[in-house]
């Protein structure tokens, strides 16, 4: 198993500084595609959030999540690796390009990814079995696997997963097969607003990444990134697939879905964070948002009765509302609050939280 090379200045894998850019306006993008937005975000709530939505609505949503992530991952790899390179490498030495994808996944915090079995005879019986230990999200990873193999193989794939052994380990099997046409048609790429920003990161002189990124713990053997202050797991992934999932769920299941997402995020924030995460200073919260790629806070007004925050270049609107709501309740010692939000004409996100 190849080990990613590290920056001599900050210790972050060089693949991160080569492929991911932290901008000064609260946006993170893919280096090769400035329109492909990325996040550096807590991942230990993703599957729990999806399971919670399923329980509340009483319907399975796995197929929507996997299909959305498949499309986004396929697009990403197609831009990351030129078509002649990925097709030739996969045709001549399939394990080589699988190891490349595995190394990228470990650098991005996706877990420990290993090839278990591969059948490649260019017929409909072809399949790939992967083992992943401690996935950042088993649903997202399953979509990642399908998208990755479609990008390198050129055919359509389907995937299933099952838990095996101990230690949060899963076997994910990708097989040649069609995916749902209706989801292909519904899940469209999202366009994000973009404004200039005023976030000033102290950057590594060697690779240019924010030094705060280097303060996180990078376990490249296990594919884990951990916030040393909170102990929470992080991962680098795109928001487009997540937001497409939310849009599709709302269109299929009704107006209750946004409130379900907000409430699930509020509970998670209050369960896992501390009131000091807000109380230290508004500037700290601004940097926390920008470091994660969630946008740039340009106005923050807070007192015991009310909070108003304005975010330029926002994404993950529902999670942002739930996070702000939970942090405000922590800071003010409140059990419940009211909330509202809106998008301004030029794309900013305004969130208002009021004491109940």
C-alpha positions in Angstrom: 0.0 0.0 0.0 1.6 3.3 -1.1 1.9 6.1 1.4 1.1 9.7 0.4 4.1 12.1 0.5 3.8 14.8 3.1 4.6 18.5 3.1 7.9 19.2 4.9 6.4 22.4 6.3 3.0 21.4 7.8 2.9 17.7 7.4 -0.3 17.6 5.3 -0.3 15.2 2.3 1.0 17.0 -0.8 -1.9 15.6 -2.8 -4.1 17.9 -0.8 -2.2 21.1 -1.6 -1.9 20.0 -5.2 -5.6 19.3 -5.7 -7.5 21.4 -3.2 -7.4 25.2 -2.7 -8.6 27.2 0.3 -9.6 30.7 -0.9 -9.9 33.9 1.2 -13.7 34.1 0.7 -14.8 31.0 2.6 -14.7 28.7 -0.4 -12.7 25.6 -1.0 -12.3 24.3 -4.6 -10.7 21.6 -6.7 -7.5 23.0 -8.1 -8.2 21.8 -11.6 -11.7 23.1 -11.6 -12.5 26.4 -9.9 -16.2 25.7 -10.2 -16.0 22.4 -8.3 -16.5 23.3 -4.7 -15.2 21.2 -1.8 -15.6 21.0 2.0 -13.3 20.2 4.9 -16.1 19.1 7.1 -17.1 16.9 10.1 -18.0 13.5 8.7 -19.0 11.5 11.8 -22.6 12.7 11.5 -23.3 11.9 7.9 -24.6 8.4 8.1 -26.4 9.1 11.4 -28.1 12.1 9.7 -29.3 9.9 6.8 -30.5 7.2 9.1 -32.4 9.7 11.2 -34.1 11.1 8.1 -35.1 7.5 7.1 -36.6 6.9 10.5 -38.5 10.2 10.5 -40.0 9.7 7.1 -40.3 6.0 7.1 -38.9 5.5 3.6 -35.5 4.3 2.4 -33.2 7.0 0.8 -30.0 5.0 0.3 -30.4 4.8 -3.5 -30.7 8.5 -3.7 -27.6 9.1 -1.7 -25.5 6.6 -3.5 -26.6 7.7 -7.0 -26.0 11.4 -6.2 -22.5 10.7 -4.8 -21.7 8.4 -7.8 -22.3 11.2 -10.3 -20.2 13.8 -8.3 -17.3 11.4 -7.8 -17.2 10.3 -11.4 -17.1 14.0 -12.5 -14.3 14.7 -10.0 -12.1 11.8 -11.2 -12.6 12.6 -14.8 -11.2 16.0 -14.2 -8.5 14.8 -11.8 -7.0 12.2 -14.2 -7.0 12.7 -18.0 -9.0 10.0 -19.9 -6.1 8.4 -21.8 -4.2 8.0 -18.5 -6.9 6.5 -16.4 -8.2 4.2 -19.2 -4.7 2.9 -20.1 -3.6 2.4 -16.5 -6.8 0.5 -15.7 -6.5 -1.6 -18.9 -2.8 -2.5 -18.3 -2.6 -2.6 -14.5 -6.0 -2.2 -12.8 -4.6 -2.6 -9.2 -2.3 0.4 -9.9 -5.1 2.9 -10.5 -7.1 1.3 -7.7 -4.2 2.0 -5.3 -4.1 5.6 -6.6 -7.8 6.0 -5.8 -7.2 4.3 -2.4 -4.3 6.7 -1.6 -6.4 9.7 -2.5 -9.2 8.5 -0.3 -6.9 7.9 2.7 -5.5 11.5 2.3 -9.0 12.9 2.1 -10.1 11.1 5.3 -12.3 8.4 3.8 -10.9 5.4 5.8 -8.6 2.5 5.1 -9.4 1.3 1.6 -8.0 -2.0 0.2 -8.7 -4.1 -2.9 -10.0 -7.5 -2.0 -10.9 -9.1 -5.3 -11.1 -8.0 -9.0 -12.6 -9.7 -12.0 -11.9 -7.9 -15.3 -12.8 -9.8 -18.4 -14.7 -7.1 -20.2 -18.1 -8.8 -19.9 -21.1 -8.3 -17.7 -19.7 -10.6 -15.0 -16.9 -8.2 -14.1 -16.9 -7.0 -10.5 -14.6 -5.3 -7.9 -14.6 -6.1 -4.2 -13.2 -3.5 -1.9 -12.7 -3.5 1.9 -13.0 -0.2 3.8 -12.4 0.2 7.5 -13.9 3.1 9.3 -15.5 4.8 6.3 -16.3 8.4 6.5 -19.7 7.5 5.3 -20.5 4.0 4.0 -23.3 5.4 1.8 -21.0 8.1 0.4 -18.2 5.7 -0.1 -20.4 3.2 -1.9 -21.3 6.0 -4.3 -17.6 7.0 -4.5 -16.7 3.4 -5.6 -19.3 3.3 -8.3 -18.3 6.7 -9.6 -14.6 5.9 -9.5 -14.9 2.7 -11.5 -17.2 4.3 -14.0 -14.6 6.9 -14.6 -11.7 4.5 -15.1 -13.6 1.6 -16.8 -16.1 3.5 -19.0 -19.0 1.2 -18.2 -21.9 1.8 -15.8 -21.7 0.1 -12.3 -23.9 -0.7 -9.4 -22.7 -1.4 -5.9 -23.8 -3.1 -2.6 -22.2 -3.1 0.8 -22.3 -5.3 3.9 -20.5 -5.1 7.3 -17.9 -7.8 7.8 -15.8 -8.8 10.8 -15.2 -6.3 13.5 -13.8 -2.8 13.7 -16.4 -1.0 11.5 -15.3 -2.8 8.4 -17.4 -3.1 5.2 -17.1 -5.1 2.0 -18.3 -3.0 -1.0 -18.9 -4.8 -4.3 -19.2 -3.0 -7.6 -20.7 -4.8 -10.5 -21.4 -3.9 -14.1 -25.0 -2.7 -14.3 -27.3 0.2 -15.1 -28.3 2.8 -12.5 -31.7 4.5 -12.2 -32.5 6.8 -15.2 -34.9 8.9 -13.2 -32.2 9.8 -10.7 -29.7 10.6 -13.5 -32.3 13.1 -14.9 -33.2 14.6 -11.5 -29.9 15.2 -9.9 -28.4 18.2 -11.6 -25.1 20.0 -10.7 -25.5 23.0 -8.4 -24.2 26.5 -9.1 -22.8 28.5 -6.2 -22.5 32.2 -5.8 -19.0 33.7 -5.4 -17.9 37.0 -4.0 -14.5 38.3 -3.0 -13.6 37.8 0.7 -11.6 39.1 3.6 -10.5 35.9 5.3 -6.7 35.9 5.9 -5.2 32.5 6.5 -1.7 32.1 7.9 -0.4 29.8 5.2 2.4 27.2 5.1 5.4 28.6 3.3 6.1 25.3 1.6 2.7 24.2 0.2 0.4 27.2 0.7 -2.3 25.5 2.7 -3.7 27.3 5.8 -1.6 26.3 8.8 -4.7 25.5 10.7 -5.2 22.5 8.3 -1.8 21.2 9.3 -2.9 21.3 13.0 -5.4 18.4 12.4 -4.2 14.9 13.0 -3.7 12.9 9.7 -3.6 9.1 10.1 -2.7 8.1 6.6 -2.6 4.4 7.4 -6.2 4.4 8.6 -7.4 7.2 6.4 -8.5 9.3 9.3 -8.4 13.1 9.8 -9.2 14.3 13.4 -9.8 17.7 14.9 -7.4 17.7 17.9 -9.6 20.2 19.8 -12.9 18.4 19.5 -11.9 14.8 18.7 -14.3 14.9 15.8 -13.5 13.2 12.5 -13.1 15.3 9.3 -13.1 14.6 5.6 -12.7 16.4 2.3 -15.6 16.0 0.0 -17.9 18.0 -2.3 -21.2 19.7 -1.1 -22.9 19.3 -4.5 -23.9 15.7 -4.0 -25.2 16.4 -0.4 -27.3 19.3 -1.5 -28.7 17.4 -4.5 -29.8 14.7 -2.0 -31.5 17.3 0.1 -33.3 18.9 -2.9 -34.4 15.6 -4.2 -35.7 14.4 -0.8 -37.7 17.7 -0.4 -39.2 17.3 -3.9 -40.2 13.7 -3.3 -41.2 13.9 0.4 -42.4 17.4 1.0 -41.7 20.5 3.0 -41.0 18.6 6.3 -37.5 17.4 5.1 -35.7 20.8 5.6 -36.9 21.0 9.2 -35.8 17.4 9.8 -32.3 18.1 8.6 -32.0 21.3 10.6 -33.2 19.6 13.8 -30.8 16.6 13.3 -27.9 19.0 12.9 -28.9 21.1 15.9 -29.0 18.0 18.1 -25.6 16.8 16.8 -24.0 20.2 17.4 -25.3 20.4 21.0 -24.2 16.9 21.7 -20.7 17.1 20.3 -19.6 20.8 20.6 -19.0 23.1 23.6 -20.3 26.5 24.3 -16.7 27.8 24.2 -16.7 27.1 20.4 -18.9 30.2 20.0 -18.1 32.2 23.1 -14.4 32.6 22.4 -15.0 35.3 19.8 -17.1 36.0 16.7 -13.9 36.0 14.7 -13.2 32.5 15.7 -16.6 31.4 14.3 -15.9 33.2 11.1 -12.6 31.3 10.7 -14.2 28.0 11.6 -16.8 28.5 8.9 -14.2 29.6 6.3 -11.8 26.8 7.1 -14.6 24.3 6.4 -15.5 25.9 3.1 -19.0 26.9 4.3 -18.7 30.5 3.3 -17.6 33.9 4.7 -19.5 35.5 7.6 -19.7 39.3 6.9 -22.1 40.3 9.7 -22.8 38.8 13.1 -25.1 40.3 15.7 -25.8 38.4 18.8 -27.4 39.0 22.2 -29.5 37.0 24.7 -32.7 37.3 22.7 -31.6 37.2 19.1 -28.9 36.3 16.6 -28.5 37.4 13.0 -25.7 36.2 10.8 -25.0 36.9 7.1 -22.9 34.5 5.1 -21.5 35.2 1.7 -20.7 32.3 -0.6 -22.8 29.9 1.4 -23.4 26.2 0.9 -25.1 23.4 2.8 -27.8 25.8 3.8 -29.8 23.4 6.1 -26.7 22.2 7.9 -25.5 25.8 8.4 -28.9 26.8 9.9 -28.8 23.8 12.2 -25.2 24.4 13.2 -25.8 28.1 14.0 -28.9 27.3 15.9 -27.2 24.7 18.0 -24.2 26.9 18.8 -26.4 29.8 19.8 -28.4 27.6 22.2 -25.1 26.3 23.7 -23.7 29.8 24.1 -26.9 31.2 25.7 -27.8 28.1 27.7 -31.1 27.8 25.9 -33.0 24.6 25.4 -35.0 25.7 22.4 -35.1 28.6 19.9 -37.0 29.7 16.8 -35.3 30.1 13.5 -35.7 31.5 10.0 -33.5 31.9 7.0 -33.5 33.4 3.5 -31.3 33.8 0.5 -30.8 37.5 -0.6 -31.0 38.6 -4.2 -27.2 38.3 -4.6 -27.0 34.8 -3.1 -26.1 35.5 0.6 -27.6 33.4 3.4 -29.2 35.3 6.2 -30.0 33.2 9.4 -32.0 34.6 12.3 -32.3 32.7 15.6 -34.6 33.9 18.4 -34.9 32.8 21.9 -38.1 30.9 22.5 
